[in-house]
Amino acid sequence: MTLTQNPLNNIEAIWRNELVNNILPFWNAAIDTENGGVYTCFSNDGSALLSHDKYIWSQGRFLWNWSRQAYLIEQGYLDGDAKSYIDQAKLTADFLDKNALLENGNCCFVLTENGNKKRTHEW
């Protein structure tokens, strides 16, 4: 089997295309440079931000994703500036650290855009 016949080469190309053309642009558009964290409530086509709420699960996904992109850049798998990814991941981690925990030690479900906890049910 030659290099061009290896099906893993096609999988890598598909993965890279999805990452570079869909995943990273979505998260780049989601970054809240004013308050920290990310927005994720966009219309299905991604053209409009529908809510400024910040769901904790999504914040964590962004944090992991941006940290992973920095690692991939440092390893030479992707082009880019690893430091900018780490810096934004840190801002999101700080946003979570400052706002996500409830008084009882549990994690809240959703925050306002500036980090205030939103009640979705009785804690």
PyMOL commands that set and color helices and strands:
alter all, ss='L'
color gray80, all
select helices_A, chain A and resi 3-5+7-30+56-74+82-99
alter helices_A, ss='H'
color red, helices_A
select strands_A, chain A and resi 41-42+49-51+54-55+110-111
alter strands_A, ss='S'
color yellow, strands_A
deselect
rebuild
show_as cartoon
